[in-house]
Amino acid sequence: MATYIVLLGPPGSGKGTQAKLIAERFGLPQVSTGDLFRAMKSSDTPLARKVQEIMAQGHLVSDDVTIEVVKERLSRDDCKQGATLDGFPRTRVQADALEHLLESTFQSHVAIAPLFEVEREETIRRIMGRAVQQGRQDDSLQVAEKRYEVYIADTAPLIDYYSNKGVLVRIDGNQPVEKVASDLMAAIEKKVNLNQAAQ
Ligand code: AMP
Protein backbone atom coordinates (compact mmCIF):
# COMPACT_ATOMS: atom_id res chain seq x y z
CA MET A 1 0.00 0.00 0.00
CA ALA A 2 1.36 3.40 -0.97
CA THR A 3 2.14 5.94 1.76
CA TYR A 4 0.58 9.41 1.74
CA ILE A 5 1.70 12.16 4.08
CA VAL A 6 -0.28 15.42 4.36
CA LEU A 7 1.70 18.41 5.65
CA LEU A 8 -0.44 20.96 7.49
CA GLY A 9 0.40 24.43 8.74
CA PRO A 10 0.14 28.06 7.66
CA PRO A 11 2.01 29.38 4.62
CA GLY A 12 5.64 29.85 5.64
CA SER A 13 5.51 27.18 8.36
CA GLY A 14 8.17 25.08 6.64
CA LYS A 15 6.06 22.54 4.73
CA GLY A 16 8.08 22.86 1.50
CA THR A 17 11.45 22.57 3.24
CA GLN A 18 10.36 19.55 5.24
CA ALA A 19 8.68 17.90 2.22
CA LYS A 20 12.06 17.97 0.44
CA LEU A 21 13.74 16.36 3.46
CA ILE A 22 11.08 13.62 3.54
CA ALA A 23 11.72 13.01 -0.17
CA GLU A 24 15.46 12.60 0.49
CA ARG A 25 14.95 10.34 3.44
CA PHE A 26 12.01 8.15 2.41
CA GLY A 27 11.86 8.62 -1.35
CA LEU A 28 8.31 9.95 -1.29
CA PRO A 29 8.05 12.76 -3.86
CA GLN A 30 6.91 16.23 -2.80
CA VAL A 31 3.61 17.18 -4.41
CA SER A 32 3.13 20.91 -3.94
CA THR A 33 0.00 22.43 -5.44
CA GLY A 34 1.58 25.90 -5.06
CA ASP A 35 4.55 24.75 -7.19
CA LEU A 36 2.23 23.12 -9.73
CA PHE A 37 0.21 26.33 -10.03
CA ARG A 38 3.35 28.50 -10.25
CA ALA A 39 4.60 26.23 -13.05
CA MET A 40 1.45 27.11 -15.00
CA LYS A 41 2.85 30.64 -15.38
CA SER A 42 4.72 29.53 -18.47
CA SER A 43 1.56 28.46 -20.30
CA ASP A 44 -0.62 31.21 -21.72
CA THR A 45 -4.10 29.70 -21.44
CA PRO A 46 -7.22 31.29 -19.92
CA LEU A 47 -7.03 28.83 -17.00
CA ALA A 48 -3.35 29.58 -16.35
CA ARG A 49 -4.06 33.34 -16.39
CA LYS A 50 -6.98 32.91 -14.00
CA VAL A 51 -4.83 30.84 -11.60
CA GLN A 52 -2.08 33.50 -11.57
CA GLU A 53 -4.64 36.19 -10.83
CA ILE A 54 -6.10 34.22 -7.89
CA MET A 55 -2.64 33.50 -6.45
CA ALA A 56 -1.61 37.14 -6.74
CA GLN A 57 -4.55 38.07 -4.49
CA GLY A 58 -3.79 35.41 -1.88
CA HIS A 59 -7.07 33.61 -2.55
CA LEU A 60 -7.52 29.90 -3.16
CA VAL A 61 -7.78 28.36 -6.59
CA SER A 62 -11.14 26.57 -6.99
CA ASP A 63 -11.49 23.12 -5.46
CA ASP A 64 -12.38 21.57 -8.84
CA VAL A 65 -9.25 22.81 -10.59
CA THR A 66 -7.02 21.97 -7.61
CA ILE A 67 -8.39 18.45 -7.23
CA GLU A 68 -7.90 17.75 -10.96
CA VAL A 69 -4.28 18.92 -10.80
CA VAL A 70 -3.59 16.67 -7.80
CA LYS A 71 -5.32 13.65 -9.35
CA GLU A 72 -3.19 13.97 -12.44
CA ARG A 73 0.02 14.42 -10.43
CA LEU A 74 -0.61 11.48 -8.08
CA SER A 75 -1.27 9.15 -11.00
CA ARG A 76 2.24 9.66 -12.39
CA ASP A 77 4.81 6.88 -12.07
CA ASP A 78 7.01 8.55 -9.47
CA CYS A 79 4.06 8.54 -7.01
CA LYS A 80 3.61 4.75 -7.16
CA GLN A 81 4.84 4.37 -3.56
CA GLY A 82 2.95 7.45 -2.39
CA ALA A 83 3.73 11.13 -1.91
CA THR A 84 4.12 13.98 0.55
CA LEU A 85 1.37 16.50 -0.06
CA ASP A 86 2.52 20.06 0.57
CA GLY A 87 -0.22 22.70 0.47
CA PHE A 88 -3.01 20.25 -0.31
CA PRO A 89 -5.69 19.75 0.92
CA ARG A 90 -6.53 23.34 1.91
CA THR A 91 -10.32 22.98 2.29
CA ARG A 92 -12.74 20.41 3.62
CA VAL A 93 -13.94 19.67 0.08
CA GLN A 94 -10.35 18.94 -0.99
CA ALA A 95 -9.77 16.73 2.06
CA ASP A 96 -12.87 14.67 1.26
CA ALA A 97 -11.84 14.44 -2.41
CA LEU A 98 -8.37 13.27 -1.40
CA GLU A 99 -9.78 10.62 0.89
CA HIS A 100 -12.06 9.39 -1.87
CA LEU A 101 -9.25 9.37 -4.44
CA LEU A 102 -6.86 7.48 -2.16
CA GLU A 103 -9.50 4.91 -1.27
CA SER A 104 -10.98 4.34 -4.69
CA THR A 105 -7.91 4.61 -6.92
CA PHE A 106 -4.98 3.69 -4.70
CA GLN A 107 -6.66 1.56 -2.00
CA SER A 108 -4.90 3.71 0.55
CA HIS A 109 -5.42 6.54 3.02
CA VAL A 110 -3.50 9.39 4.68
CA ALA A 111 -0.94 7.73 6.97
CA ILE A 112 0.06 10.82 8.94
CA ALA A 113 -0.74 14.54 8.94
CA PRO A 114 2.07 16.50 10.64
CA LEU A 115 0.99 20.02 11.63
CA PHE A 116 3.73 22.67 11.83
CA GLU A 117 2.59 25.13 14.47
CA VAL A 118 3.85 28.70 13.93
CA GLU A 119 2.30 31.96 15.23
CA ARG A 120 0.68 34.52 12.96
CA GLU A 121 3.41 37.21 13.22
CA GLU A 122 6.21 34.73 12.53
CA THR A 123 4.25 33.27 9.61
CA ILE A 124 3.81 36.67 8.01
CA ARG A 125 7.46 37.59 8.61
CA ARG A 126 8.56 34.37 6.88
CA ILE A 127 6.23 34.81 3.92
CA MET A 128 7.62 38.32 3.40
CA GLY A 129 11.23 37.14 3.73
CA ARG A 130 10.65 34.42 1.18
CA ALA A 131 9.03 36.90 -1.21
CA VAL A 132 12.23 38.97 -1.21
CA GLN A 133 14.50 35.92 -1.59
CA GLN A 134 12.56 34.19 -4.32
CA GLY A 135 10.96 37.11 -6.10
CA ARG A 136 7.55 35.56 -5.45
CA GLN A 137 5.12 38.28 -6.44
CA ASP A 138 2.26 36.50 -4.71
CA ASP A 139 3.73 37.61 -1.36
CA SER A 140 3.35 41.36 -0.57
CA LEU A 141 2.43 42.28 3.05
CA GLN A 142 -1.24 42.67 2.25
CA VAL A 143 -1.26 39.39 0.36
CA ALA A 144 0.67 37.65 3.16
CA GLU A 145 -1.99 38.77 5.66
CA LYS A 146 -4.72 37.62 3.32
CA ARG A 147 -3.04 34.24 2.90
CA TYR A 148 -2.93 33.80 6.68
CA GLU A 149 -6.59 34.81 6.99
CA VAL A 150 -7.57 32.27 4.31
CA TYR A 151 -5.54 29.62 6.15
CA ILE A 152 -7.45 30.24 9.39
CA ALA A 153 -10.85 30.30 7.71
CA ASP A 154 -10.54 27.46 5.19
CA THR A 155 -7.59 25.24 6.12
CA ALA A 156 -7.31 25.29 9.92
CA PRO A 157 -10.56 23.25 10.23
CA LEU A 158 -8.58 20.37 8.71
CA ILE A 159 -6.67 20.12 11.98
CA ASP A 160 -9.79 18.67 13.65
CA TYR A 161 -10.57 16.66 10.53
CA TYR A 162 -7.25 14.78 10.66
CA SER A 163 -7.21 14.70 14.44
CA ASN A 164 -10.54 12.84 14.36
CA LYS A 165 -8.97 10.32 12.00
CA GLY A 166 -6.15 9.74 14.47
CA VAL A 167 -3.36 10.80 12.09
CA LEU A 168 -2.57 14.35 13.28
CA VAL A 169 0.84 14.98 14.88
CA ARG A 170 1.71 18.45 16.19
CA ILE A 171 5.25 19.71 15.57
CA ASP A 172 6.71 22.95 16.97
CA GLY A 173 7.50 24.83 13.77
CA ASN A 174 9.31 27.66 15.59
CA GLN A 175 12.40 25.51 16.16
CA PRO A 176 15.45 25.49 13.87
CA VAL A 177 14.92 23.56 10.61
CA GLU A 178 17.08 20.60 11.78
CA LYS A 179 15.09 20.18 15.00
CA VAL A 180 11.77 20.42 13.16
CA ALA A 181 13.11 17.77 10.76
CA SER A 182 14.23 15.40 13.54
CA ASP A 183 10.88 15.72 15.35
CA LEU A 184 9.10 15.12 12.05
CA MET A 185 11.16 12.09 11.00
CA ALA A 186 10.71 10.54 14.46
CA ALA A 187 6.92 11.04 14.21
CA ILE A 188 6.84 9.48 10.74
CA GLU A 189 8.95 6.51 11.79
CA LYS A 190 6.64 5.90 14.73
CA LYS A 191 3.41 6.07 12.75
CA VAL A 192 4.20 4.88 9.23
CA ASN A 193 5.32 1.48 8.05
CA LEU A 194 8.69 2.56 6.69
CA ASN A 195 9.50 -0.64 4.88
CA GLN A 196 6.70 0.22 2.56
CA ALA A 197 7.53 3.91 2.40
CA ALA A 198 11.17 3.19 1.49
CA GLN A 199 10.44 0.66 -1.26
P1 AMP B 1 1.72 27.74 -1.56
O1 AMP B 1 2.99 27.79 -2.31
O2 AMP B 1 1.34 26.35 -1.12
O3 AMP B 1 1.68 28.70 -0.40
O4 AMP B 1 0.55 28.19 -2.55
C1 AMP B 1 0.58 29.42 -3.24
C2 AMP B 1 -0.81 29.77 -3.76
O5 AMP B 1 -1.27 28.75 -4.67
C3 AMP B 1 -1.90 29.84 -2.71
O6 AMP B 1 -1.93 31.10 -2.06
C4 AMP B 1 -3.15 29.60 -3.55
O7 AMP B 1 -3.51 30.74 -4.29
C5 AMP B 1 -2.66 28.54 -4.51
N1 AMP B 1 -2.85 27.18 -3.95
C6 AMP B 1 -1.88 26.30 -3.57
N2 AMP B 1 -2.41 25.17 -3.10
C7 AMP B 1 -3.75 25.31 -3.16
C8 AMP B 1 -4.85 24.48 -2.79
N3 AMP B 1 -4.68 23.27 -2.26
N4 AMP B 1 -6.11 24.98 -3.01
C9 AMP B 1 -6.31 26.18 -3.55
N5 AMP B 1 -5.31 27.02 -3.90
C10 AMP B 1 -4.04 26.60 -3.71
Residues whose N, C-alpha, C, O or C-beta is under 5 A from the ligand:
A	BS01	AMP	P11 T33 G34 D35 F37 I54 M55 G58 H59 L60 V61 T66 D86 G87 F88 P89 R90
